[in-house]
């Protein structure tokens, strides 16, 4: 039963991921991306990694994708069909061939070198509690507090930049009228 559920979730995840990168409407793409992140969280729950599933939902769905939706809706004209996304069959075929060759090369590499990729000591690591993860993440001396704050500032700068770009377009349109 678990295998069947995994294959169903994997098929839905692949479909939503393909929709997220190929839909011409950016709003629909962002909604498909939300769905793919939620399915990824469901896969984490199946693996009994509830902390990672919760982080997936809180950070990616609750933060980044909602942030992307805000940017799409704040900038003018991005919620409609994108004219630049109309690509010819030749480009689709070329991109498909490149992707297939890359996938085949990676598949060959991982099947030929599978014994070298796995480290025997990595599977014997001690389990880590949520408290230890929190201390490690937010510790000012040896944690990840500085990269966390830098990323938050970069996201804020991206939002401010999107608003500035949207406002400049509105001003130019008013000048033309």
C-alpha positions in Angstrom: 0.0 0.0 0.0 2.8 2.4 0.8 4.5 1.7 -2.5 1.3 2.5 -4.4 0.8 5.7 -2.5 4.5 6.7 -3.2 4.1 6.1 -6.9 0.8 8.1 -7.0 2.4 11.0 -5.1 5.5 10.8 -7.3 3.5 11.0 -10.5 1.5 13.9 -9.2 4.7 15.6 -8.1 6.3 15.2 -11.5 3.1 16.5 -13.2 2.9 19.5 -11.0 6.6 20.3 -11.4 6.3 20.1 -15.2 3.3 22.4 -15.0 5.2 24.9 -12.8 7.9 25.4 -15.4 5.8 25.1 -18.6 2.5 26.9 -18.0 2.4 30.3 -19.8 0.5 32.0 -17.0 2.8 32.8 -14.1 0.0 32.8 -11.5 -0.9 29.2 -12.6 2.7 28.2 -12.5 3.1 29.5 -8.9 0.0 27.6 -7.8 1.4 24.4 -9.4 4.6 25.1 -7.5 2.7 25.2 -4.3 1.1 21.9 -5.1 4.5 20.3 -5.8 5.9 21.6 -2.5 2.9 20.2 -0.7 3.4 16.8 -2.4 7.1 16.9 -1.4 6.1 17.5 2.2 3.7 14.5 1.9 6.7 12.4 0.7 8.7 13.5 3.7 5.8 12.5 6.0 5.9 9.0 4.4 9.6 8.8 5.2 8.7 9.8 8.8 10.7 13.0 8.7 7.9 15.2 10.1 10.3 18.1 10.9 11.5 18.4 7.3 7.9 18.2 6.1 6.8 21.0 8.4 9.8 23.1 7.4 8.9 22.4 3.7 5.4 23.7 4.2 6.3 26.7 6.4 9.3 27.9 4.5 8.6 27.1 0.9 4.8 27.1 0.7 4.2 29.7 3.5 7.1 31.9 2.7 8.7 31.7 -0.7 5.8 30.8 -2.9 3.4 33.3 -1.3 6.2 35.8 -1.7 6.3 35.0 -5.4 2.6 35.3 -5.7 2.7 38.7 -4.1 5.4 39.8 -6.6 3.4 38.4 -9.5 0.3 40.2 -8.4 2.1 43.5 -7.5 3.8 43.8 -10.8 1.5 44.8 -13.7 0.7 42.3 -16.4 2.4 39.2 -14.9 -0.8 37.5 -13.9 -1.8 37.2 -17.6 -0.5 34.9 -20.3 3.2 35.5 -21.1 3.7 36.1 -24.8 7.4 35.2 -24.5 6.5 31.6 -23.4 5.2 30.6 -26.8 8.0 28.4 -28.0 8.2 26.6 -31.2 8.2 22.8 -31.5 11.9 22.8 -32.6 13.0 24.5 -29.3 10.8 22.1 -27.3 12.4 19.2 -29.1 15.9 20.6 -28.7 15.3 21.2 -25.0 13.9 17.7 -24.6 16.9 16.1 -26.3 19.3 18.0 -24.1 17.3 17.1 -21.0 17.1 13.5 -22.0 20.9 13.3 -22.7 21.6 14.9 -19.3 19.3 12.5 -17.5 20.8 9.5 -19.3 24.3 10.7 -18.4 23.4 11.2 -14.8 21.6 7.8 -14.7 24.7 6.1 -16.1 27.0 7.9 -13.7 25.0 7.0 -10.6 24.4 3.3 -11.6 28.1 2.8 -12.4 29.4 4.5 -9.3 26.8 3.6 -6.8 29.2 1.8 -4.4 31.5 4.8 -4.3 28.7 7.3 -3.6 27.5 5.7 -0.4 29.5 6.2 2.8 29.1 3.4 5.4 29.7 5.8 8.3 27.0 8.2 7.2 24.2 5.7 7.9 25.4 5.2 11.5 25.0 8.8 12.6 23.3 9.5 15.9 19.7 10.8 15.6 19.3 14.6 16.1 16.4 16.1 18.2 14.5 19.2 17.3 16.1 21.1 20.1 19.6 20.4 18.7 18.5 21.6 15.3 17.1 24.8 16.8 20.3 25.4 18.8 22.5 24.7 15.8 20.4 26.9 13.5 20.2 30.0 15.8 23.5 29.8 17.6 25.5 33.0 17.0 28.9 31.4 17.3 28.7 28.2 15.2 25.2 28.2 13.8 23.5 29.5 10.7 22.0 32.7 12.1 24.1 35.0 9.8 23.2 33.2 6.5 19.5 33.1 7.7 19.5 36.9 8.2 21.3 37.5 4.9 18.8 35.5 3.0 15.9 37.3 4.7 17.5 40.7 3.6 17.9 39.4 0.0 14.2 38.4 -0.1 13.2 41.8 1.2 15.4 43.5 -1.4 13.8 41.4 -4.1 10.3 42.4 -2.9 11.2 46.1 -2.8 12.8 45.8 -6.2 9.7 44.3 -7.7 7.6 47.1 -6.2 10.0 49.7 -7.6 9.9 48.1 -11.1 6.1 48.0 -11.0 5.9 51.6 -9.9 8.3 52.8 -12.7 6.1 51.1 -15.3 3.0 52.9 -14.0 4.8 56.3 -14.0 5.9 55.8 -17.6 2.4 54.8 -18.7 1.0 58.0 -17.1 3.5 60.1 -18.9 2.5 58.7 -22.3 -1.1 59.4 -21.7 
